[in-house]
Amino acid sequence: MALSNALLAILACPRCKGEVRYRPEKPSLDCLTCRLSYPVRDGIPVMLVDEADVLTNGDE
């Protein structure tokens, strides 16, 4: 399930308040500033720092 453009426009990283990038193949919302990847489960973004994975160099 894809996230709407309207939702993506208002979502921000909860840690740094920066921009997040949607990756539908994972699915996740990635913050390149914090290097965190927030999961999207059943079409719902889980924007909790404790639930985020750390991005590795291969994830970009």
C-alpha positions in Angstrom: 0.0 0.0 0.0 1.5 3.3 -1.1 1.5 6.4 1.1 -0.3 9.5 -0.2 1.6 12.5 -1.3 -0.3 14.6 1.1 0.8 12.5 4.0 4.4 12.4 2.8 4.4 16.2 2.6 3.7 16.6 6.3 5.7 13.8 7.8 9.1 14.6 9.4 11.7 12.8 11.3 10.7 12.8 15.0 14.3 13.1 16.1 15.6 16.0 14.0 12.4 17.2 12.4 14.1 16.8 9.0 12.7 15.4 5.7 12.0 11.7 5.3 12.2 9.8 2.1 9.7 7.0 1.3 11.1 3.7 0.1 8.2 1.5 -1.0 10.3 -1.5 -1.6 11.2 -1.9 2.1 8.6 -0.2 3.0 10.1 2.6 5.2 10.6 6.3 5.7 14.3 7.1 5.9 15.9 10.2 7.4 19.3 10.6 5.8 20.3 13.3 8.4 19.8 11.0 11.5 20.5 7.8 9.5 17.3 6.2 10.8 14.7 4.1 8.9 11.2 4.2 10.3 9.0 1.2 9.3 5.7 1.4 7.5 3.4 -1.4 8.7 0.2 -2.1 6.9 0.4 1.3 5.3 0.9 3.1 8.6 4.2 4.9 9.3 5.6 4.0 12.7 7.4 7.3 13.5 8.9 6.2 16.8 12.7 6.6 17.4 12.7 3.4 19.4 11.2 1.4 16.5 13.6 2.8 13.9 16.5 0.9 12.3 19.9 2.5 11.7 20.7 3.0 8.0 23.8 1.4 6.7 25.8 2.6 3.7 24.0 0.1 1.4 20.6 1.4 2.4 20.9 4.7 0.7 
